Amino acid sequence: MTGALSGLAALAAVSLLNCDLPPALAWPSAACVFAVGLMQARTESRRPGCKLLIPSPPAVPSVDGMPMERVELLERGPLLVLRWRSGRRCRQLLFWPDTLPRARRRELRLAVKAHGVSRQPPGVAP
């Protein structure tokens, strides 16, 4: 992740140098963009990971000890998006194929499915 963000910072600086800006404006802008990109990469590399716990059904799932409500797992091609509500706020985690191995992806799918999460409101008998 840090390497990708650093690479994007370098590419952003190069793109500023290759556009039609006057050199007096392009060079300081490129240096600023590169410095900010490196600072963001450093910040992301130091951010701690989160602890996701999805226990068997009567227990409540949690992230970093905070309970999760209305948990749903969406598959967007190779990506998995885990969405939930925490109080009044909606939150989500995004799992790329390189960050979550195939066995863990399956385990996450089964754990969310075991909680019986459904987007449909419960049916009412007449």
Secondary structure, 3 states (H helix, E strand, C coil): CHHHHHHHHHHHHHHHHHCCCCHHHHHHHHHHHHHHHHHHHHHHHHCCCCCEECCCCCCCCEECCEECEEEEEEEECCEEEEEEEECCEEEEEEECCCCCCHHHHHHHHHHHHHCCCCCCCCCCCC
